[in-house]
Amino acid sequence: MPSARPAQGDAYGLILDAIDLGTYKPGDRLVESELAERFGVSRTPIREALQRLETQGLLVRDGRSLIVASLDHNELAELYVVRAELEGLAARLAARHATAEEVKVLGQMVQEDRAKVDDPAALSRSNRRFHRQIHLASHNRFLIQQLDLVHRSMALLATTSLAAEGRGEEALAEHQAIVDAMAARDEPGAGEALRRHISAAFEQRLRLDAAQD
């Protein structure tokens, strides 16, 4: 029976997934030998993967160690500006190019996620899948590649804005508005709905960060 786990040799994908899922959080130290043991991969591909992640800015040096990078306030603001514009474009293109089945799938995702509003971690995982589905529905391979880079950097956020009280319900309502605009083939409406969604998420994240200071 085939394994659902990434290929054994894909050390880069294994480590990236672990960062994305929060197994390794900003500030955590990544040790080559420990990673090799955890993932059942030899140290050479682990070393190469760590070098690649460092080059991409997901890992930074702390003395001789590599740690998961974190984003300061300015970097976070810059990331959300780019994310809002690129995702807004993806939504506009999806409203034009998505098949009826793709729009239906997005609507089903929103309905299924209503059962997860009290579980921020589960809702966050579903949220990533929802946004990824919009990216794919844009049917623009170059835009999808750029959004992959943006969402890779989103893995450096230690918390999810969905953890704030009431944010889960708000986010799902925003998701529904995006799907409704796409179903109506309202390109400007879909783009604007998604940009508003990203803006609301950013504002909520700022409030969470301020409360933790």
Phi, psi and chi 1 to 4 in degrees:
 res  aa     phi    psi   chi1   chi2   chi3   chi4
   1 MET       -  126.8 -178.6  177.1  176.4      -
   2 PRO   -66.2  146.0   24.4  -33.8      -      -
   3 SER   -84.7  144.3  172.2      -      -      -
   4 ALA   -81.9   -8.7      -      -      -      -
   5 ARG   -74.0  149.7 -176.1  178.7  169.2  179.5
   6 PRO   -58.8  156.8  -23.8   33.1      -      -
   7 ALA   -55.2  143.5      -      -      -      -
   8 GLN   -57.2  -36.3 -171.5 -179.9   48.2      -
   9 GLY   -77.8   -8.9      -      -      -      -
  10 ASP   -85.2   67.3 -174.7   15.7      -      -
  11 ALA   -62.0  -38.2      -      -      -      -
  12 TYR   -59.8  -48.9  171.2   82.1      -      -
  13 GLY   -63.5  -38.2      -      -      -      -
  14 LEU   -63.9  -45.6  -70.4  164.8      -      -
  15 ILE   -69.4  -41.9  -61.4  170.9      -      -
  16 LEU   -61.3  -42.8 -174.2   59.9      -      -
  17 ASP   -61.9  -39.7  -75.5  -12.4      -      -
  18 ALA   -65.2  -37.2      -      -      -      -
  19 ILE   -68.9  -43.7  -65.6  172.5      -      -
  20 ASP   -62.4  -36.9 -170.5   44.1      -      -
  21 LEU   -84.5   -3.3  -67.1  171.0      -      -
  22 GLY    85.8    7.5      -      -      -      -
  23 THR   -61.9  -40.5  -55.9      -      -      -
  24 TYR  -116.1  123.9  -62.3  113.2      -      -
  25 LYS  -107.9  164.3  -65.4  179.6  170.6   59.7
  26 PRO   -50.4  130.4  -31.1   37.8      -      -
  27 GLY    95.9  -16.4      -      -      -      -
  28 ASP   -71.2  140.0  -75.2   -7.0      -      -
  29 ARG   -88.8  133.7 -173.0  164.9   64.9  102.2
  30 LEU  -105.2  121.1  -61.2 -171.9      -      -
  31 VAL  -108.1  126.2  179.4      -      -      -
  32 GLU   -52.8  -48.3 -169.5  178.6  -64.4      -
  33 SER   -66.8  -38.4   58.2      -      -      -
  34 GLU   -68.0  -38.7  -66.6  175.8   -1.6      -
  35 LEU   -66.2  -41.7  -68.5  167.7      -      -
  36 ALA   -60.7  -41.2      -      -      -      -
  37 GLU   -69.8  -42.8 -178.2  176.5   -4.5      -
  38 ARG   -60.8  -44.7  171.2 -171.2  -78.0  -90.5
  39 PHE   -96.5   -5.0  -63.5  124.5      -      -
  40 GLY    66.6   37.1      -      -      -      -
  41 VAL  -122.7  146.2  177.6      -      -      -
  42 SER   -67.2  163.5   67.0      -      -      -
  43 ARG   -71.3  -26.3  -67.3 -180.0   66.4  164.3
  44 THR   -63.5  -51.7  -62.7      -      -      -
  45 PRO   -65.4  -30.4   17.9  -29.7      -      -
  46 ILE   -63.2  -45.7  -69.7  -70.6      -      -
  47 ARG   -61.2  -43.0 -173.1  179.0  -53.8  118.2
  48 GLU   -65.1  -38.9  -67.1  170.5   -8.7      -
  49 ALA   -65.5  -41.2      -      -      -      -
  50 LEU   -63.9  -39.6  -67.7  176.5      -      -
  51 GLN   -64.1  -39.9  -69.1  170.7  -10.5      -
  52 ARG   -65.7  -43.7 -177.9  178.4  173.6 -171.3
  53 LEU   -66.0  -34.1  -71.0  163.6      -      -
  54 GLU   -67.3  -42.7 -178.1 -176.9    8.2      -
  55 THR   -60.1  -35.8  -60.8      -      -      -
  56 GLN   -81.3   -4.0  -66.9  174.9  -21.0      -
  57 GLY    85.1    6.5      -      -      -      -
  58 LEU   -82.2  -21.8  -64.1  178.8      -      -
  59 LEU  -123.5  148.1  -57.9  179.6      -      -
  60 VAL  -133.1  159.0  -66.4      -      -      -
  61 ARG   -81.6  138.1  -70.1  -80.0  169.6 -176.7
  62 ASP  -132.5   89.1 -178.8   21.1      -      -
  63 GLY    70.2 -124.4      -      -      -      -
  64 ARG   -94.3   -2.6  -62.4 -176.7   62.4 -178.4
  65 SER   -97.6  157.5  -60.2      -      -      -
  66 LEU  -107.4  130.9  -80.5  171.7      -      -
  67 ILE  -124.6  157.4   63.3  172.3      -      -
  68 VAL   -67.6  129.2  179.6      -      -      -
  69 ALA   -68.8  162.0      -      -      -      -
  70 SER  -129.3  161.5   58.0      -      -      -
  71 LEU  -108.1  131.7  -61.0  175.7      -      -
  72 ASP   -82.5  179.0   62.7   26.4      -      -
  73 HIS   -58.9  -44.2  176.4   77.4      -      -
  74 ASN   -66.5  -41.8  -71.4  -24.5      -      -
  75 GLU   -63.9  -39.5  -69.4  168.6  -29.7      -
  76 LEU   -62.4  -44.9 -179.3   65.1      -      -
  77 ALA   -62.3  -42.6      -      -      -      -
  78 GLU   -63.5  -40.7  -69.3  170.1    5.0      -
  79 LEU   -62.6  -43.7  176.7   61.0      -      -
  80 TYR   -69.2  -32.5  -92.4   88.5      -      -
  81 VAL   -62.1  -47.9  166.5      -      -      -
  82 VAL   -65.4  -42.5  172.0      -      -      -
  83 ARG   -61.3  -44.6 -175.9 -175.0  176.4 -162.9
  84 ALA   -61.2  -42.8      -      -      -      -
  85 GLU   -69.2  -45.4  -69.2  -56.3  -46.4      -
  86 LEU   -69.5  -39.7  -69.2 -177.9      -      -
  87 GLU   -71.6  -34.2  -67.0 -134.5   36.5      -
  88 GLY   -61.0  -41.5      -      -      -      -
  89 LEU   -63.6  -41.7  174.0   57.4      -      -
  90 ALA   -60.6  -41.3      -      -      -      -
  91 ALA   -66.1  -40.2      -      -      -      -
  92 ARG   -62.4  -44.9  -69.0 -159.9  -55.4  -85.9
  93 LEU   -67.8  -36.1  -69.2  176.6      -      -
  94 ALA   -65.6  -37.5      -      -      -      -
  95 ALA   -62.2  -26.8      -      -      -      -
  96 ARG   -87.7  -41.5 -176.1 -170.9  -49.8  171.3
  97 HIS  -107.6  -18.4  -62.4  -59.5      -      -
  98 ALA   -61.5  142.2      -      -      -      -
  99 THR   -76.3  163.7   65.0      -      -      -
 100 ALA   -59.7  -35.9      -      -      -      -
 101 GLU   -67.0  -38.7 -178.5   61.1   25.9      -
 102 GLU   -64.6  -41.0  -74.2  174.6  -41.7      -
 103 VAL   -65.7  -39.5  175.6      -      -      -
 104 LYS   -61.7  -42.6  179.9 -179.0  177.6 -178.5
 105 VAL   -61.1  -43.1  167.1      -      -      -
 106 LEU   -61.5  -42.1  -76.4  162.9      -      -
 107 GLY   -63.2  -39.7      -      -      -      -
 108 GLN   -65.5  -36.5  -70.0  172.4  -22.4      -
 109 MET   -62.1  -42.1  -66.7  173.7   77.6      -
 110 VAL   -61.5  -45.7  175.3      -      -      -
 111 GLN   -63.0  -43.1  -65.3  -53.7  -46.7      -
 112 GLU   -66.4  -32.0  -69.1  168.4    1.4      -
 113 ASP   -73.1  -13.8  -73.8  -12.7      -      -
 114 ARG   -63.9  -24.1  -63.3 -169.5 -171.3  -76.8
 115 ALA   -79.5   -3.9      -      -      -      -
 116 LYS  -112.4    8.5  -56.8  172.8 -175.5  175.0
 117 VAL   -63.0  -22.2  -69.1      -      -      -
 118 ASP   -96.1    8.2  -65.2  -36.7      -      -
 119 ASP  -127.8   86.4 -173.5  -15.7      -      -
 120 PRO   -56.8  -37.3  -26.0   35.5      -      -
 121 ALA   -65.2  -45.9      -      -      -      -
 122 ALA   -66.3  -39.8      -      -      -      -
 123 LEU   -66.8  -35.8 -167.7   57.3      -      -
 124 SER   -63.7  -41.8  178.8      -      -      -
 125 ARG   -63.9  -42.4  -69.5 -169.5  -67.4  -88.7
 126 SER   -65.6  -36.0  -67.3      -      -      -
 127 ASN   -61.1  -42.4 -179.0   65.9      -      -
 128 ARG   -62.6  -40.5  -73.7 -165.1  -67.3  -88.8
 129 ARG   -66.3  -38.4  -70.3 -167.5  -67.5  -89.4
 130 PHE   -61.6  -48.4  177.1   82.8      -      -
 131 HIS   -66.0  -38.9  -77.2  -92.5      -      -
 132 ARG   -60.9  -38.5  174.2   65.2  175.5  169.1
 133 GLN   -64.4  -37.2 -175.8   63.8   31.8      -
 134 ILE   -65.0  -42.5  -68.3  175.3      -      -
 135 HIS   -56.8  -48.1  -55.1  168.5      -      -
 136 LEU   -64.3  -35.6  -64.9  173.7      -      -
 137 ALA   -70.4  -13.7      -      -      -      -
 138 SER   -70.6  -22.7   74.4      -      -      -
 139 HIS    55.7   37.5  -65.8  -84.6      -      -
 140 ASN  -127.1  103.3 -174.6  -55.3      -      -
 141 ARG   -62.6  -33.1   71.0 -165.1   70.2 -173.1
 142 PHE   -73.3  -38.4  -61.7  102.7      -      -
 143 LEU   -65.3  -41.0  177.8   57.6      -      -
 144 ILE   -59.6  -41.8  -67.4  168.0      -      -
 145 GLN   -61.8  -43.9  -70.6  172.5   -0.8      -
 146 GLN   -66.3  -38.7  -65.5  -54.5  -50.7      -
 147 LEU   -68.6  -31.2  -78.9  163.9      -      -
 148 ASP   -60.5  -41.0  -77.9  -12.3      -      -
 149 LEU   -64.9  -42.4  -67.4  173.5      -      -
 150 VAL   -62.7  -45.8  169.2      -      -      -
 151 HIS   -72.7  -22.4  -83.5 -103.3      -      -
 152 ARG   -64.3  -41.5 -161.4  172.5  -64.4  161.5
 153 SER   -69.1  -28.6  -63.9      -      -      -
 154 MET   -62.1  -22.7  -67.1  -65.8  -65.8      -
 155 ALA   -65.2  -15.5      -      -      -      -
 156 LEU   -82.8    0.6  -59.9  178.0      -      -
 157 LEU   -86.5  124.1  -56.7  178.3      -      -
 158 ALA   -71.6  -25.4      -      -      -      -
 159 THR  -130.2  166.3   58.3      -      -      -
 160 THR  -108.7  139.4  171.5      -      -      -
 161 SER   -63.4  -18.4   61.7      -      -      -
 162 LEU   -70.7   -9.3  -65.3  168.0      -      -
 163 ALA   -76.1  -16.1      -      -      -      -
 164 ALA   -70.5  143.4      -      -      -      -
 165 GLU   -58.9  126.1 -175.8  176.1   -3.8      -
 166 GLY    85.2  -11.3      -      -      -      -
 167 ARG   -69.7  -32.0  178.6   56.9 -166.0  154.9
 168 GLY   -59.2  -47.8      -      -      -      -
 169 GLU   -63.8  -41.2  -69.0   89.2  -15.9      -
 170 GLU   -62.5  -44.4  -68.2  173.4   -3.8      -
 171 ALA   -62.6  -40.4      -      -      -      -
 172 LEU   -67.4  -35.9  -70.2 -178.9      -      -
 173 ALA   -64.4  -38.9      -      -      -      -
 174 GLU   -67.0  -39.9  -68.4  158.4    9.4      -
 175 HIS   -60.3  -42.5  -77.4 -176.5      -      -
 176 GLN   -63.2  -39.0 -172.4   62.5   58.7      -
 177 ALA   -63.1  -38.0      -      -      -      -
 178 ILE   -64.5  -46.9  -64.4  164.9      -      -
 179 VAL   -63.1  -41.5  174.4      -      -      -
 180 ASP   -61.4  -41.5  -70.7  -14.7      -      -
 181 ALA   -66.8  -39.6      -      -      -      -
 182 MET   -64.1  -42.8  -72.1  173.7   56.5      -
 183 ALA   -62.6  -32.4      -      -      -      -
 184 ALA   -84.1    0.2      -      -      -      -
 185 ARG    58.4   34.3  -58.1  -59.7  178.5 -176.5
 186 ASP   -92.1   90.2  178.3    0.2      -      -
 187 GLU   -62.5  -51.5  -64.4  176.8   32.9      -
 188 PRO   -61.5  -38.8  -21.0   33.5      -      -
 189 GLY   -64.8  -40.7      -      -      -      -
 190 ALA   -65.6  -43.5      -      -      -      -
 191 GLY   -63.4  -43.6      -      -      -      -
 192 GLU   -67.5  -39.6 -178.6   57.4   28.6      -
 193 ALA   -62.5  -38.2      -      -      -      -
 194 LEU   -74.1  -38.2 -151.5  151.3      -      -
 195 ARG   -63.4  -40.1  -77.5 -164.9  -60.8  -87.5
 196 ARG   -63.1  -38.2  -74.9 -161.5  -57.0  -92.2
 197 HIS   -61.8  -45.7  171.3   56.5      -      -
 198 ILE   -66.5  -40.0  -60.5  -60.4      -      -
 199 SER   -62.1  -42.6  177.2      -      -      -
 200 ALA   -64.7  -38.8      -      -      -      -
 201 ALA   -64.6  -40.5      -      -      -      -
 202 PHE   -65.4  -44.9  178.1   55.5      -      -
 203 GLU   -62.1  -39.0  -69.1  173.3    3.9      -
 204 GLN   -66.4  -38.9 -175.4   61.6   71.3      -
 205 ARG   -64.0  -40.1 -179.1  170.4  -65.9  -77.6
 206 LEU   -61.0  -41.0  -67.9  179.8      -      -
 207 ARG   -65.7  -40.2  -73.2 -166.4  -72.2  -90.0
 208 LEU   -63.4  -44.0  -77.7  173.4      -      -
 209 ASP   -64.5  -39.3  -70.1  -13.4      -      -
 210 ALA   -64.9  -37.1      -      -      -      -
 211 ALA   -68.6  -25.5      -      -      -      -
 212 GLN   -87.3  -15.6  -67.9  171.3   -3.8      -
 213 ASP   -72.4      -  -71.4  -17.7      -      -
